[in-house]
C-alpha cells in the first residue's frame, strides 16, 4: 500500500502478540485498518466503509454522552 497512514501504533493484544496497527484513509470510500504481527508474519486487513465510519462515530459520541451523564448524576 503506497498511502501514508493516519495512525501507526504498536500494540500488544489480548492474544499476547504484538501488532503494528496502521489506519489508512481512502476518502471518500472509507478507511482500512491494517494489523501486522511480526511474531507470525501475518497481516490482517479490515476495510470499513464511510457509512460504517459515521455509524462508529455516532456510537462513540453516544457512549461518551452516556458516560458524561453517569458522571454528573
Secondary structure by P-SEA (a helix, b strand, c coil): ccccccbbbbbbcccccccbbbbbbccccbbbbbbbbccccbbbbbbbcaaaaaaaaaaaaaaaaaaaaaaac
